[in-house]
């Protein structure tokens, strides 16, 4: 004669399986939240390091270093910072810019445009993941009207639904203090 299984044992077995699944889901979520907190702290530390830079004493020496730092600071801006960090970092970026660029892009207008752009990027779930110096063989230094100008190329890895690259050609000019300052940049279409 066969024994009939108790319906209560089925309920306990199913409850046990559900409990195990819930524990694994909780652990997965907890690990993801911890990873996000670690990433946030890492970014904060990186932002703090950039904000602590004293450009009066230690300004980047070469056009490539200026472009790379500008690119890194841009990456940080577009990585989901808090508003107060955005404003401080944006002010710091402006210290890398040539007076002509600053005059053509007053601070209030710059902040309005930046916050609009950041809002759009956030809405689209877009971030800048990496910044690389590229095309070093195409960098140029030349004298125009007695003033030194230079170019440097920076590639941005942008994450949205997938990964894409954006290439910028930075144009810099050496000021009277001998510092290379960003005069502007242009997006170079990818082939």
Secondary structure, 3 states (H helix, E strand, C coil): CCCCCCHHHHHHHHHHHHHHHHHHHHHHHHHHHHHHHHHHHHHHHHHHHHHCCCCCCCCCCCHHHHHHHHHHHHHHHCCCCCHHHHHHHHHHHHCCECHHHHHHCCHHHHHHHHHHHHHHHHHHCCEEEEEEEECHHHCCEEEECCEEEEEEEEEEEEECCCEEEEEEEEEEEECCCCCEEEEEEEEECCC
